[in-house]
Amino acid sequence: MKQIWDALTPHMDMATFVSDTVLKLLIAAILGGIIGLERELKHKPAGLRTNMFICFGSAMYTLLSFRYSQGTLDHNRIAAQIIPGIGFIGAGAILHSGGSVSGITTAATLFVVASIGMAVGGGEYLSATFATVVILLALNVLGWVEARFNFKSVLMSYEVGSKDPEGMLAEVNRILEEQRLIMQTVKMGQGNGGHRVQFTVEAKHRDHVALTEKLRKCTGIERVDMLRDMESE
């Protein structure tokens, strides 16, 4: 067994392998998984596996950069390529639709998760753990503060129904003009014995409350349903 091990890893014994490689990769997977689980529970595009893989991969590349650069290359060369790589993935998480932008929080989270993996790969366990705690607090506590004090606009999906589609659409447009709001996307169809219009609006919480009340009081609209767009962060 020892001969096989020496053949596979001639420059590393078993104890060093466990403490220097396995432990770091395991910690990176756990920290990335914790953040990914929070994202998964909120139904975000980048969930458990994505964040875990990014943190694990960043730690792995950092380990390899130190290992392959001993006495020959600059150890920053491999690790430096993690940043543009994560930037490419983050750009894919940002969506542009109807003049609005969503997914910036997801992209920023991926960027920071990669830095946590790099910190673990470099042996900075305390820094990585502290960063994980800060990210979780920011995603939850600051999100609550933004909603509570009406700091952030939220993308909401509305569906209104009526037997008179032209009159219904005219009323919706009139109410939106009064609120100084703009439809992001619009879809029309038939169902439940009448016509329905689905549209999205980006506004702050108090504006959504006022819009919903006016839509429900409108005589030309028989039904109003609303749902927060979970992909808006």
C-alpha positions in Angstrom: 0.0 0.0 0.0 2.8 2.4 0.9 4.5 1.7 -2.4 1.3 2.5 -4.3 1.0 5.7 -2.3 4.6 6.7 -2.9 4.1 6.1 -6.7 1.0 8.3 -6.8 2.3 11.1 -4.5 6.0 10.9 -4.4 6.4 14.2 -2.6 3.7 13.9 0.0 3.0 11.5 2.9 -0.4 10.5 4.0 -0.6 12.8 7.0 0.3 15.8 5.0 -2.2 14.9 2.3 -5.0 14.7 4.8 -4.1 17.9 6.7 -3.1 20.0 3.7 -5.5 18.9 1.0 -8.5 16.9 2.2 -9.2 19.1 5.2 -9.1 22.3 3.1 -11.3 20.9 0.4 -13.7 19.6 2.9 -14.0 23.0 4.7 -14.4 24.8 1.4 -17.2 22.4 0.4 -18.9 23.0 3.8 -18.7 26.8 3.7 -19.8 27.0 0.1 -22.6 24.6 0.8 -23.9 26.7 3.7 -24.2 29.7 1.5 -25.6 27.6 -1.3 -28.2 26.1 1.0 -29.4 29.6 1.9 -29.7 30.5 -1.8 -31.4 27.2 -2.5 -34.1 27.8 0.2 -34.9 31.1 -1.4 -35.1 29.5 -4.9 -32.3 31.5 -6.4 -30.7 30.4 -9.8 -27.3 29.6 -8.1 -28.1 27.2 -5.3 -26.5 24.6 -3.2 -24.4 22.7 -5.8 -23.3 25.9 -7.7 -22.0 27.6 -4.6 -20.4 24.5 -3.3 -18.6 23.7 -6.6 -17.3 27.3 -6.9 -16.0 27.4 -3.4 -14.5 23.9 -3.7 -13.0 24.6 -7.1 -11.4 27.9 -6.0 -9.8 26.1 -3.0 -8.5 23.4 -5.4 -7.0 25.9 -7.8 -5.4 27.8 -5.0 -3.9 24.6 -3.6 -2.6 23.6 -7.1 -1.1 27.1 -7.6 1.0 26.7 -4.5 2.0 23.1 -5.3 2.9 23.5 -8.9 4.8 26.8 -8.4 7.4 25.5 -5.9 10.7 26.9 -7.0 9.7 27.4 -10.6 6.6 29.6 -11.2 4.9 32.5 -9.5 2.2 30.9 -7.3 -0.2 33.7 -8.1 -0.6 32.8 -11.8 -3.1 30.0 -11.4 -5.1 31.6 -8.6 -5.3 34.9 -10.5 -7.3 33.2 -13.2 -10.1 32.4 -10.8 -11.3 36.0 -10.7 -12.0 36.4 -14.5 -13.5 32.9 -14.5 -16.0 33.7 -11.8 -16.7 37.0 -13.5 -17.8 35.0 -16.6 -20.1 32.8 -14.5 -21.5 35.8 -12.7 -22.3 37.6 -16.0 -24.3 34.6 -16.9 -26.4 34.9 -13.7 -27.4 38.5 -14.5 -30.5 38.8 -16.7 -31.7 41.7 -18.7 -35.4 41.9 -19.3 -37.6 44.8 -20.4 -35.1 47.4 -19.3 -34.6 45.9 -15.9 -31.6 44.0 -14.5 -31.9 41.1 -12.1 -29.4 38.6 -10.7 -26.8 41.1 -9.5 -27.0 39.8 -5.9 -26.5 36.2 -7.1 -23.5 37.2 -9.2 -22.0 39.1 -6.3 -22.5 36.1 -4.0 -20.7 33.8 -6.4 -17.8 36.3 -6.5 -17.5 36.3 -2.7 -17.9 32.5 -2.5 -14.9 32.1 -4.8 -12.9 34.3 -2.5 -13.9 32.1 0.5 -12.6 29.1 -1.4 -9.3 30.9 -2.2 -9.0 31.8 1.5 -9.5 28.2 2.6 -7.0 27.0 -0.1 -4.5 29.4 1.4 -5.1 28.1 4.9 -7.0 31.2 6.1 -9.7 29.2 7.9 -10.8 31.9 10.3 -11.1 34.6 7.6 -13.1 32.2 5.4 -15.5 31.4 8.3 -15.9 35.0 9.2 -16.7 35.9 5.6 -19.3 33.2 5.4 -21.0 34.5 8.5 -21.0 38.1 7.1 -22.5 36.9 3.8 -25.3 35.0 5.5 -26.1 38.1 7.7 -26.0 40.4 4.7 -28.3 38.1 2.6 -30.9 37.8 5.4 -30.7 40.7 7.8 -30.0 43.4 5.2 -32.6 41.9 2.9 -35.2 42.3 5.7 -34.0 45.9 6.4 -34.4 46.8 2.7 -37.9 45.4 2.6 -38.9 46.8 6.0 -37.8 50.4 5.3 -38.7 50.4 1.6 -35.2 50.9 0.3 -35.3 48.5 -2.6 -37.5 48.0 -5.6 -39.1 44.6 -6.0 -40.3 43.0 -9.2 -43.8 41.7 -8.9 -45.9 39.7 -11.3 -49.6 40.6 -11.6 -52.4 38.8 -13.3 -55.8 40.5 -13.8 -58.9 39.0 -15.3 -62.1 40.3 -16.9 -64.6 39.5 -19.7 -63.7 42.8 -21.4 -60.0 42.6 -22.4 -59.9 46.1 -24.0 -61.5 47.8 -21.1 -59.4 45.9 -18.6 -56.1 46.8 -20.4 -57.2 50.4 -20.6 -57.9 50.5 -16.9 -54.6 48.9 -16.0 -52.7 51.4 -18.2 -54.6 54.3 -16.6 -53.8 53.1 -13.0 -50.1 52.5 -13.9 -49.9 56.0 -15.4 -51.4 57.5 -12.2 -48.8 55.6 -10.1 -46.0 56.5 -12.6 -45.1 52.9 -13.1 -44.2 51.0 -16.2 -45.0 47.4 -17.3 -41.9 45.3 -17.8 -43.5 42.4 -19.6 -47.1 41.8 -20.8 -48.8 38.6 -21.8 -52.5 38.1 -22.8 -54.6 35.0 -22.9 -57.9 33.4 -22.1 -59.0 31.2 -19.2 -61.6 30.7 -16.4 -64.4 31.9 -18.7 -62.8 35.3 -19.5 -59.6 37.1 -20.6 -56.5 37.6 -18.5 -53.5 39.9 -18.7 -50.2 39.0 -17.0 -47.6 41.8 -16.5 -44.6 42.6 -14.2 -43.9 45.9 -12.5 -40.8 46.9 -10.6 -41.5 49.3 -7.7 -41.0 49.7 -4.0 -43.2 48.0 -1.5 -45.6 50.9 -0.8 -46.1 51.4 -4.5 -47.1 47.8 -5.0 -49.6 48.0 -2.1 -51.2 51.1 -3.6 -51.2 49.5 -7.1 -52.9 46.4 -5.8 -55.6 48.3 -4.0 -56.4 50.4 -7.0 -56.6 47.4 -9.3 -58.9 45.6 -6.9 -61.2 48.6 -6.6 -61.5 49.0 -10.3 -64.9 48.0 -11.7 -63.5 46.9 -15.0 -61.3 44.3 -13.4 -62.8 41.1 -11.9 -59.8 39.4 -10.5 -56.3 40.4 -9.3 -53.5 38.0 -8.4 -49.9 39.0 -7.6 -46.7 37.1 -7.0 -43.2 38.3 -6.2 -40.6 37.4 -8.8 -38.1 35.2 -7.0 -35.5 35.7 -9.7 -35.3 39.5 -9.2 -32.2 39.5 -6.9 
